[in-house]
């Protein structure tokens, strides 16, 4: 038991040293907040980066003791990596998955093509696929007599980073909505935080109990960069 503890302590010290070397080499910033470790490039830390849809990839089947010092050398060669988010459990170990945001959609696609099935350790292959990057939540059972400005005013009291609200008029009475809305957030993380805040218990708007969940992708999503160039 003592030898195991000594080995774990040694491994942790080695990992810390590798992380410090990584931060010094890249000038990235590493913070831990809300159950995740977030490694960000200097332009992200400075606030000069606007997240774009289609630039994030999901990395799964990670060893539970795999951290940024081991992931970055795998992810970096594909192209400019702006953010790496590693999900943690209550013990501080990883949950076995992470999200990586690249500079462009093209680099993100290249990462999926090159790294899906990559053998990060002998006999251990990771999965790398495009992140759903869903920024929109569905609210069902909302009052039909409320307008978009009223929904915006009410929802921004309890949720952060809302960028837009979509509602559709009733076919029978265009002064009413159809009883559901789509709420869009600035990014997937903001939408996920809002969903996590709302899902555990009953959610009410103007004394109406409503249902909240992820929205399916809607028409009008941004066109892929490659298509725009054709």
PAKOLKE-330615 format. One record per residue (C-alpha): residue in one letter; y negated, z, x. Coordinates in steps of 0.2 Angstrom, whole numbers, plus 2048, in hexadecimal, padded with zeros to 3 digits. Layout:
% PAKOLKE-330615
aYZX/...
END
This chain:
% PAKOLKE-330615
x800800800/x7F480580E/x7F87F4817/x7F57EB807/x7E47F3805/x7DF7EF817/x7E47DD815/x7DA7DC804/x7CB7E480D/x7CD7D881C/x7CE7C9810/x7BF7CE807/x7B57D0817/x7BA7BF81D/x7B57B780C/x7A47C080C/x7A17B981E/x7A67A8818/x79A7A9809/x78C7AF814/x78E7A0820/x78F795811/x77E79B80A/x77679A81B/x77C78881E/x77778280C/x76878D808/x77178F7F7/x76E79F7ED/x77D7A97E6/x77B7B57D7/x7877BE7CB/x7827C07B9/x78A7C07A8/x79C7BF7AE/x7997B17BA/x7947AD7CC/x7877A07CD/x7847967DD/x77478B7DC/x76C77E7E8/x75A7817EE/x7527757E1/x75B77F7D3/x75578F7D9/x7437887DB/x7447827C9/x7427707CD/x75376B7C5/x7557657B3/x7677657AE/x76E7547A8/x77C75179C/x78C74A7A4/x7897527B5/x7947617B3/x7A77627B7/x7B476F7B2/x7BF7767C0/x7CF77E7BA/x7DF7857C1/x7D678E7CF/x7DF79C7D8/x7D87AD7D2/x7D27B17E3/x7C97A07E6/x7B67A27E9/x7A77977EE/x7AC797800/x7BC78E7FC/x7B57837EE/x7A577C7F6/x7AE773805/x7B976A7F7/x7AA7667EB/x79C7627F8/x7A3752800/x7A37497EF/x79074A7ED/x7817557EB/x7877657E2/x77976F7D9/x78277D7D1/x7937857D1/x7977927C4/x7A679D7C7/x7AD7A77B8/x7B27B97BB/x7BC7C67B2/x7B87D87B1/x7C17DC7C1/x7B67D07CB/x7C57C37CD/x7C27B17C7/x7C87AC7B7/x7D079C7BF/x7C27907BA/x7B178B7BF/x7A377E7BA/x79A7737C7/x78A7697C4/x78775A7CF/x7777507D1/x77C7417C7/x78973C7BA/x79072F7C6/x79473D7D3/x79C7487C5/x7A773A7C1/x7AC7377D3/x7B074A7D4/x7BC7487C6/x7C47397CD/x7C67407DE/x7C97527DB/x7D47537CC/x7E57597D2/x7DE75D7E3/x7E97697ED/x7DE7777F1/x7EC7827F9/x7FE77D7FD/x80677A7EC/x7F777E7E2/x7EE76F7DA/x7DD7717D0/x7D87687C1/x7C67607C1/x7C07577B1/x7B07537A9/x7A87637A0/x7A576178D/x793766791/x79176A77E/x77F77077B/x780771768/x78677E75C/x78B77B74A/x78478773D/x78C78672C/x78878E71B/x77578F71F/x769790710/x76677F709/x754782705/x74E785717/x745779722/x746775734/x73777F739/x73E78E72F/x74F78D738/x74678B749/x73B79A746/x7497A5740/x7567A074D/x74A7A175C/x7487B4757/x75A7B775C/x75F7A9768/x7577A2778/x75579077F/x75678676E/x750775771/x75276D760/x75A76F74F/x762761745/x764762732/x768755725/x761753713/x76C755704/x7717456FC/x76D74C6EB/x75C7556EF/x7537506FF/x74975F6FE/x759769702/x764768712/x776766711/x77B778715/x77E776728/x773773738/x77676F74A/x76D779757/x76A772768/x76777C778/x760778789/x772777791/x78477C78E/x78278D795/x774791789/x77E78B77A/x78D795780/x7837A5782/x77C7A3770/x78E7A0769/x7947AF772/x7867B976B/x78A7B3759/x79C7B1758/x7A37C4759/x79C7C9748/x7947C4738/x7857B873A/x7787B872C/x7687AD729/x75E7B371A/x76C7BD714/x7787AE715/x7887B171F/x78A7A172A/x79779A735/x794795747/x79E78B753/x79D77C760/x79776C759/x7A075C75B/x79674F766/x78974775B/x78373575B/x774732767/x77B73A776/x772734786/x77972378D/x78372479D/x7797207AC/x7847117B1/x7827097A0/x76F70B7A1/x76F7017B2/x7796F27AA/
END
